[in-house]
Amino acid sequence: MLKGETLNQVFLRIVSSLSDVSQVRKLCIKGGNAAMFVEGDSLSIIGCDSVKESAFTAMSMNHLSCLQEINISGYRSDVSFPGNCLPTSLQILKIKQCIKLEFPQQQQHKYNLVELRIHVSCDSLTSLSLDAFPNLKTLEINRCSNLESVSMSEPHHTALQTLTIRFCLKFVSFSGEGLVPPNLTYLYVGNCSKMEALPSDLRSRLSNLESLSIVGCPNIDRLPEGGLPPNLKELSVGGCDKQVRGLLSMANLDTLTHLTIDGYGCESIIIKSFPEVGSLPHLPSLTTLVITCFDDLETLECNELLRLTSLQQLHIMWCGKLENMAGEKLPSSLLTFKLSCCNLLGEKCKNKHQQIWPKIEHIPTIQVNGIKIV
């Protein structure tokens, strides 16, 4: 490991020799105290902007020509990839906390990326076209402040399997025929306050989707017309009053095993008891139910939950007014009952309150704020 003014010279000498770098497959560039080291097939550049810029330059000189993975984090200076293009050998690109990094242009280029993750970076990126990434399997974009759309003009992006868009406050839409990828199994869209709609006709066009999360997107006030994909196993909804109400009356959820209902952001919906009588849809396969952030919730309705005959895990979080349990008892199928930041009901459980304990004592594992009650 070397530090100081000689670091840039040493780096340039290394990358000028193909024999020294021909085996490098992974390049890591990040902030911190200046250092550089080679470990196996990985070259790491830490601190020292001039050296980090030289690493970008080396890509354009046929050095580092076998790179398969690049991780860039904590880079504060203006910089762009050589020729505004990615290395042709690259398969994985992860960018974190690099807001001034210029994302490569996507027009007239085809890249071999299979994984792309952008986190708090690339402020210049307003639209991302997946036409340039026909082999992409995983796309994750988090807090990309100016991103407005993800699109694809060509139909049937068959490679894409997981897609995550989070905290992109200007994000409006998915567009183009290709952005209903037939092999997508995981779709998460969270806290995108301007997003207008999900891709259309999810039930028939995303038949392989297994996990769907739509949270904190108030303009998506209803779940897709025509119903949810037939093989869906995990569903998270919340942050929109109509969306929560719409879920509770939705049919065709026979395959669902995990359900999360988030009340954060549902200011106009006042739910004092859950589930409300007759509100739960038919959920014959549900094993895990998570209820979180319902500020007005006071009572857990045990008799309504008895309809969930396969339920094994019940987790309730951040419901500060929750204090009572009504009805006979929680389902006999339950293996775990967890309370987190629900202090009123949590204290009653810990004290084995006479009106609460008989409803839960049959459950093998009961936890309050991570502590098991014996």
Phi, psi and omega in degrees: 000134182235150179226161171096199188293335184281349186300315181298318180296319180296318180298314181298324179293320181294311185286346177283348181252109182300329180294332180281330188241004185295339181263359182288122179248339185230129179241125178244125179235120182208163179286170181130191178290139187302127178194160176210138176204151176249129179225109184063236180261018184243130176248124182245131177242121183237130178066191173055090185303325182296324178289320179296321177294325177295328178296320176295319180298321182299332179295330183272358184250019182064011166274164183049039188281351182252018182301132175247339182218135174232127174242121181236127179213148175065032181260114188263346184274162173292130179200153176218159177291147181306128180066015182057034181226159175269154173302139185293335181277351191291134177244331182231129177228122179234124183235126184222128175055050176228073189291337182263001178290127180278117179286138184302147175295148184254349182290137172061025176231146172235124181247160183263013182304138171248345181217127179225123179230125180235122184228118179050054188208170169056060179298338180283348185278114178252334177215146180236120178260124179278000174302330183280350187232067185294341182259005186294126178257326184231124176233124178227121179233123186227121177058045171268102202293335184246005179293128181249331184205155169237128188222166170203127183275332182275142180286154169063073170280089191284342185282324190297127181242325179230135183223122182230125174233118184225138173052039173258094195287346176257000183292127185251315191199160159268140181219156179098153183296330185286344186271040159230070188294126190293338182257011179295130178248341185223124177227121179232122173233116185224136174056046173248089193292341181259358182296134189262327185196156171280162171306145187284154172054056182298325187299317183268331188264344175239056187292343179264000183294128180249335183225126181227126176232122175231099187227134176071032177237082191296338179283343174271083189271004176207151176283164191303138173294142183093354176095178183267162181304146189291338182255016184295130180246329182234133181221131174234129178224159176155173179082010179208123185303309184294328180294316179296314179297321181295323179299317187293349178245010186276142176261185175061046177243033187295332184268354187292128178249334181232129180226128174241128177242119186249122181269358182296127180093356179266070188294325187269357180258120181249108179246111181264339175226144181219140348289146174294150186303125178075010186270335184287135173287176178285118185227070187291338184254002187293124178250336184227128178233127178240127177241127185216144168063043170256101189295332185260000183292127182243330189227134173263123183270099183296319184297325178291324180288341178298342177291341181272082191287346180254004187295128180242330183234127175232119183233123180240127186229146169052050173238084192292337181265356182294123187221334189241158171229122182255152178099188188288296180191168175287161185305142180292342180284346185297133174255332183219133174232117183240137172239129178229124179057040172236072196295324183296307179289326179301318179295321179294323177293316181296324180272002180052052181305137187297337178269349183251313190302318179299340181276346186230353189295342179281351184277126184300320183237119176236124182235140173235116182053042176083357181256126182285135176267123181276000000 
